[in-house]
Amino acid sequence: MVSRPAPASARPPGAPAEGLPEYGAFWRPVLEDVREPVFVTDPAGALRWANAAARALGPDPALVSVTETTGRIDTAGRRRAAHVRALPEGWHAWTVVDESPRRPEEFLAEAGPRLAAARGRHGTARLIAELAASALGECAFVLLPTTRGRWEWWSAEDHAAPGHGRIRRVPAQLAPVVAETFAAVGPPETQPVPEAEVSALPAVVAERFSGAAEVSAVSLGVGGSAGVTGAVLIGRRGEPGFGAGQARATSLFARAAGTALANAQRYARQEEATRGLESTLRPQPPADVEGARFEIWYEPAGGVLGVGGDFYDVLGREDGSAFLVVGDICGKGAEAAALTGRVRHSLAALHLVERDARTLLRLLNELLIAGGSNRFATLVLGSVVPADSGLDLTLASGGHPAPLILRRDGTVEEVSVPGTLVGISPQARFAEAVTHLDRGEVCLLYTDGVTEARNRTESAELFGDERLFTVLAGCAGLPAREVVRRLREAVREWLGNSGHDDIAVLAIEAAPAVG
């Protein structure tokens, strides 16, 4: 923020200051004769008063905010650091601090946390330009190479909005210092850029540096290992803010800025890879099956990935039936999500050549054991087949919570399909059950994230099977969508704001006859 000129700054020393708050009559005489220059701005940022020491600095001062409590005052071609203190009703007092050159370490102590908190390539580059312009000069450009022989640039300048765009790269013959800066592999070193070279740069850059006493360039690389190729151009019109330590301050800042930019770019690559992995792991919408409606509640626990260890799939077959599965991989996070992907892809391939549910579980058990993973899975899987009066279900389970069926009269039935955990023992055994859904009835497959949800106030108390049965019994005659909605609301109310495990729910409804 730069203060706007106001009539108060141009008044003679003895003239009254219009618009000052009532208590100004108290502090004006107190501050008028102090040695430190003091400026006062109104809530809109306009300069309203200055004491004698401040008026002696020269006419038309520009007050530039750096942080909430620090700033600088530019007047008569000189830059002075200032401490900014909030006054009542939105007014601020700017006090010029000791005019001795700043220590580079002080600047790095302020800039470091802001650089560390920056996110993304764009946001980090823009912040680098802003920090450089606020402390190392009046104008700064960050240049990073991009595609098609161009540079992407971010600029910051006093009294101007931040800029961003792309420009053509300048050949090394015309800009040797800039080219050398881009190619530097050692610790960042500041180099002056000759005026003729500045003029050879694209107009959007050269015009910003017009009138600068010095333009310097510094590399953003750190010992050649940061993974960043780029440069910062800094234009300075007044005296160096760090005195004899200006070059050192610039180099230290460039090193920190290069590290921050490298971290931002590394994070962006990791995020891109994460999103790509997530897209391959996230379950797809259920297949269409005549006479069936599917409703999903899929809510992974919080984490980097938008997927977790719980999963579901409903995969169509050529004969109009569908393969369905709901499962839970032991654990949470990226490792569980990776094994989830392996299990889902294995089942997606196996069900094309094998329809017997127990055989599918046995083959998957062998695959997990052979893969050497120390994680196990629980699953319930099978087939849904359209029938004249509803749907036929064939289900098999490997250590998973039993499927539940909500009959039209409100009865909740448990489908008994005992079986051992998948991926633990070569001697695992699995059971199978066949059941039928009349029209308007719903079968619920779910993971233990539902029943093991912990109460928002009593963490030792779980949602449990009894509450699940109660919720379902209260949904008699309702469609699958409403059943899942009511269950979700009940569990979320139970949880409150507390965390939860992965949750996957698949409701299968035998749709009522049309007409």
N, C-alpha and C positions, 0 to 999 in steps of 0.2 A: 504494500500500500504506500502511495506517495501522497503527502498532504497537498491539498488544493490551496492556492494563494487566497488570502482573505484580506480585507481592508485593514484589519488590525495590525498586520505585519508591516504596513507602510506608514503607520501613524508616527508622529513625533513622540519622543520619550514621554512627554507629560500629558499626551492626549488620553482621554478616557477610552476604555476598551468596551465597546458595546457588545452586548450578548453574553457577557461572562455571568456565571451563576452568582447568586447573592453572596456566597462565602468568598468570592474573589476579592472583595474589599478587605478581607483579613489576610489572605496569603500574598496578594500583590506587594504590599509594603515589605513583607518578610523576605520575599525572593528577589526583590528589585536589586539589592546590593550584594547578594552572595557572589562569590568568585566564579562559580561554575555557570556556564550558559544554560538557561532553562527556557524551554518553549512549551506552550500549552495549546493543545488542539481540542476542538469540540467533538461531540459524538459523531459528526459526519467526517471527521478527519481534517477539517480546515484549521489552519493556524490562526489563533485568536489573540495570543499575547506572547511577548518575549521580554526577558529582563535585560538590564543594561549590558551584561556580558554577552548575552545572545545577540543583541542588536549590533554589537561591535564586530561580530563575525562577518557582517556584510548583508546586503539587501537580498531579498527573494530567496530565502533558504528553502531547500527541498528536504522534506523529512520522509525517509524511506524505512518502512518496517522490514525487519529481518526475521525476528521471531516475536512472540507475544510480549516479551520483556526486553528485547534489544532492537536497535535500529541504527541508522546513521543519518547524519545531517550533512548535506552537500551545499556549500555556499562559497562564492568567490573562488571557484576552481579547486577547492579543497574538500576532503572527506573526513568527517569526524564521527567516531563511534558514539552511540548514545544509549542510555538506559531508559526504558519506557516504563512508567508506573501508572497503573490505572487509578483514576480519581472517581468520585461519585458521579452518577448520572451519565456515565459513558465518556467523560472527559479524560484526557491523558496528559501527563507531564513528561517531557523529553529532556533529560539532563545529559549534557555532553560529559563523557567520562575522560579520564586521563588520556591525553593526546599522544602519549608515547606509543610506538608501533606495537601492534598485537603480537603475541607469541603464536607461532604456527600450531603448537600443541593445544592452545585454547580453541582455535578454530576447528581443529580436528575433533576435539571433545564435543563440540556442538554439532558438527556435521556428521560424525560417525553414527550416532543413533538414528538419525533421519535417513541416512543411506541404507542402514541395515533394515529399516522398516519399509523401504520402498518395495513395490511389487511390480513385476513385469518389466520387459525391456523398455517399453515406451515410458512408463512412469519413472523408472530409474534414470533414463537418459534426460528426461525433462528436469528432474530434480538436480542432477549434476550441473546442468546449465544454470539453474536458478541459484544454486549455492556458489558456483564460480562467479557469477555476475554480482552477487551480493557482497562478496568479501575480497575477491581477487582482482576485480575490474568492474567496469560499468556494463560490459557486454560480453556474452560468452556464447559460443557455438559448440555443440557436441556433434561430431561427424562419425558415422559408422558406415562401413561398406554394405551395400545391398546388391540386388541383382541388376543385370544389364548395364554394368559399368557405371553405376550411380552411387551417390552417397545419400544416406538419409540423415537429416539434420534436425536438431532441436536448439532453439535459441532462447535466451533470456536477456533482457535489457531494461535499464531504468526507464521509467515513463513509457513503457511499451508493453503490449501483451505478449506472452510467450508465443514462439513460432515453431512450426514443424512442417517439414516437407521433404522433397527429394530434389537433388541437383546432379548434373553431370560431374563425373570425376575429372579433375584437372590433370593433364599430363605432367609427369615428373619434371620435364624440361621447363615448364612454366611455374611450377610450385615445388621446387626441390626440398624446401624445409618441411612442408606439409607431407610430402611423399616419404621423406626420411622419418618423420614422426610416426606415420602409419606402419613403417617397416621395422621400427625399433623393437628390440627383444629384451633389452636390459631394463633396469629400474627407470621409471619415468624421469626424464630430464627436460627442463624448460629451455626452449630455443626461441630467440626473437625471429619474427617473420618480417622480412624486408617489405618496405612500402610497395615496391614494384610487384612483389609476389602477391600481396594482398589485393592489388588492383586486378591481377590476373584471375582471381577467384570469381565465381558467379556473382552477379550483381546483388542478389539477395544477401550474400555474405559481405561483399566488399563495401556496400553502402552502409551497413551497420557499423563498420569500423572506421568510417570517415571521421576525421578529426581526432582519432585516438593518438595519444602520445607514444604508445607502444602496443604492438600486437604480438603475442607469444603463443607458441604451440607446445603441447605436452601430450605424450602418449598415454593411453589408458591401459596398456599392457603391463603385466607384473612379472618380470623375469621370464617372459615368453611362455609362461605356464598357465595364465589365467583364462586362456581360451577366448580372449577379446582382442580384436583389432579395431582401433579407433583413435581419435584425437579430440582434444579440446582446444579451441582457439579462444583466447581471452584478450579483449581490448581494454586498455586502461588509459583514461584521460588525465587523471590527477596523480598525486604522489602515491607510491606503493603503500598499501595499508599495513604491510608487515615490515616496512623499512628494508634493511639489509637482508632480512629473512624472507623476502618475497619469493625468491626462486625455490627456497626450501619448502615454504608453505604450499606453493603450487605443486611441487613434486609429491609431497606427502598426501595432498588432497587427491591428486591423480591416481596414486597407488590405491587409496581407499575407494575412490570412485570406480576404478577398474575392477577391483574385487567385488564391489556391490553389483556392477553390471554383469560380471561373469556369473555370480550367484543367481541373478535374475534370469539370465539366459539358460543356465543349467536347470533352474526350477521350471522354466517354461517348457524345456525339452522333457523333463520328467512328467510334467502335467499333461503334455501331449501324449506321451506314452501311456500314462495312466488312463486318459480318456479313451485311447484306442483299445487298451486291454478291457476297460469297462464295457465298451460297446460290444465286444465279443462275448462277454460273460453275462450281460444283462439278459434275462429271459425275454422271449418274444411273445407277442399276443397269442392266446390260444387258437388252435385250429377250429374251423367250423365243422360241427357235427350235427346232422339233421336231428331235430327234436331235443337238442341239448343246449343249455346255456351255462356259460362258465363265468364266474366272478372271482377276481383276484384281489388279495391284499398282500402286497409285497413291500416290506419296510426293513431294509438292512439297518443294523446298528450303525451309529456314527463312525466315520473313518475317512481315510483318503479316498478309497474307492466307493462308488455308489452301488456296489454289490457286496454280498457277504457270503457266509457259509450256508445259508438257507437258499433253496431254489425250487422252482417248479417248471414243468414243461407239459404242454398238450400238443402232440405232434400227429397230424392227420395221416391216414393211410388211404391207399387207392380204393379200398372196398367201402369207404365211408365211415369206418370206425376210427378210433384214435388211441394212441399210446399216451398215457399220462403218468406223471411222477411228481411227488413232493419229497424233498430230502433235506437233510441237515448234516453238514460237514462239521466235525469236531473243531472247535476254535472259532476265531474271528479274524478279520483283517485280510491283508493281501495274500498270505499263504493259504488261508482257508478258501479265499475266492479263487485262487489258481487251481486248487484241487477240485473245487466246485465245477470249474470249466472243464477239467479233465473228465469228471464223472458224467456231466451232461453230454459232452461230445461223444463219449464212449457209448452211452445209452442211445443217443440219436442214431449211431451207426448200428448197434446191435439189434435194436428193435426192428430194423428192416429185414433181418434174416432170421430172427427168433422171436416168437410171440408168447411163448410160455413164460409167465411172470417169474416163477421160481428159478427157471434156467437162466433168465436175465440176471437175477440177483446172484446166482452162483458164479456166472461169468465175470460180473463186476467185482465180486469178492476176490476172485483169482487175479484180476488185473491190478487191484489196489495192493494186494500182498506182493505181487511180483514187482510192482513199482517201488517198493521199499519205503513208502511213506509211513510215518508213525502216527498218522491220523486215521480215524475211522469215520464211517458215515452211518446214518440211519435213513431208511427210505421206505416209502410205500409206493408201489407202482402197479400198473396193470393196464387194462383196456376198457374202453367205453364203447358199446355197440348199440345203435338204434334198435328198438323193438316195437312191436305193434302197440303196446300199452305203456311205453316209457323208454327206459334205458336198462340194458344189462351191464353190470360191472363185474370184472374179474380183478381181484386185488391180491397182492402178495406184499409182505412186509419184512424188513430187516431191522428189527429193534426199534421201530418207529411207533409213535403214538397211534393208537387204533383209530381207523376212520369212524366217523359218526354219521348216522343217517337220521334226518328229521322227517318223520312221517307226517302225513296230512293232519292227523288227529293230535299232533303235538308230542307224540312219543319220540324219545331220542334213543336210538339203538346203537350199540357199539358192535362193529364188525370185528370179530376175533380173528386176527391173522398173526399169530406168534412167530417170532423169528429172531435170530441172533444178529448182533451188530455186523455191519459189512466192512471188511478189511482187517479183521482181527485174527480169525482162525481159519485154516484150510478146511476144518471140519464143520463149518457153519451150516446150519439147517434153516430152511425157510418154509413157511406155510402159505397156503393160498385159499381164498374164499370167493364164492360167487354170490352176488346179490342182485336184486332188481329194484329199480326206482319207478314207482308209478308216477303218472303225470302230476306235477306240483310238489313232488318230494325232492329233497336236497341231500346230497352226500358231502360232508365236509372233511377235507384232508388238511392237516395243519402241522406246524412244527412246535416244539416245546417253548418257543419264544412267547407263545400265547399263555400257556398254563404256568410258566415260570416267571411271568412278569411280576416284579416286586412292587408292593404297595408304596405309594408316595410318602407316607408317614411312618409306616412300620415295614422296614426293608426285609425283615425276616418272614413276612407274610406274603405268600404267593397267590396269584389269581386262582390257580388250581382247577381241577376237573369239575368240581361241584358247581362253581360259578359259570364255567363254560356250558355245562348241561342246562343250567337255569336260563342263561341267555338264549340258547337254542330253543328250549321248550316254549319260551315266550314269543317265538317267531313262527308259530304254526300257521301254515297257509300262505306265508310270505314268499316272494321270489328270492332267488339267490342274492341278488344285488342288495336287497333290504336286510337279509340275514347277515351278510358280511358287514354292511354299514353299522348295524346295531352291535355286532361283536367288536368292531373297531372302536366304536365310541365307548363301549364298556371297558375295554382294556386301556384305552388312553385316559379315561377318567380315573381308573385304578392307578395308573402310572404317575399321573400328574406331570411334573416337569422332570422326573427322574429318568435316567437312561434305561435302555432295554437291550435285550439280545436281538439277533436277527429274527424276523417274523416272516413266515410265508403261509398263506392260506389259499386254498383252491376249493371253491364251492362248485359242485356239479348239480345242475337242476334238470330234471326231466320236464321240459317245457309243456305247459297245458296245451291241449288241442285248440287250434284256432277256430273261432266260430262256435 
